[in-house]
Amino acid sequence: MKWLLDQDGVAAIPKASRRESQQANLDALKITLDDADREKIAALAKDRRCVNPGFAPAWD
């Protein structure tokens, strides 16, 4: 979430109905990412999911 919030021109719109999830989203504002963190996140594979829950749609 913090990485998304740091991106120019990107609107991060989280969906959270549980209070704990809402708080976790707000807590992302307290996190500080340095350049090395951003580079590692940007280097993650973009052609596959890192998390694939059972309810996720089947993407091409």
C-alpha positions, 0 to 999 in steps of 0.5 A, spaced: 500 500 500 505 504 501 508 503 495 502 505 491 501 511 495 508 513 493 507 513 486 505 519 482 499 519 478 496 513 482 490 513 486 490 507 491 483 505 493 483 500 498 477 496 499 476 494 506 470 493 510 473 490 517 476 495 522 482 491 522 483 492 515 482 499 515 487 500 520 492 496 516 491 501 510 491 507 515 498 504 518 501 504 511 502 512 511 507 511 517 511 506 513 517 509 510 520 506 504 527 508 501 530 507 494 532 500 495 525 498 497 522 501 491 527 498 487 526 491 490 518 492 489 519 495 482 523 489 480 518 484 482 515 480 476 509 483 473 506 477 469 504 473 475 501 474 481 505 473 488 498 471 492 493 467 488 487 467 493 481 462 491 476 467 490 481 471 485 478 471 478 482 467 472 486 472 469 490 471 462 
